[in-house]
Amino acid sequence: MQGIKCTHYKVECVNNDRFIDMEPDFVLVMPNGEYHFTANLSRSVKVRHAYKRVLVEGELKGQEIWVDKIVDLDEPQGKKCRKSQSSWDWSRQDEFWESR
């Protein structure tokens, strides 16, 4: 996930509060440079995954992906992860609202 302005203008994106605050939105950037908007994610979810390597499951329609699940591929600093863990899952959102 990267900031849309950095991605669109092809400038180096930096993972710090100043750059994150100035970005109006974040996009999923593919290894080949293509990017996709993630319309069903809130800004807080996008910011939490900004400038990290993630694996995304969802439905791709044109330049937009409806995200079902995000798996954070980056290891926590100082620790070795045995396997990647899901850090956001659309189905959990439904469980949250149903429990209210």
Buried (B, 14 or more C-beta within 10 A) or exposed (E): BBBBBBBEEEEEBEEEEEBBEEBEBBBBBEEEEEBBBBEBBEEEBBBBBBBBEBEBEBEEEEEBBBBBBBBBEEEEEEEEEEEBEEBBBBEEEEEEEEEE
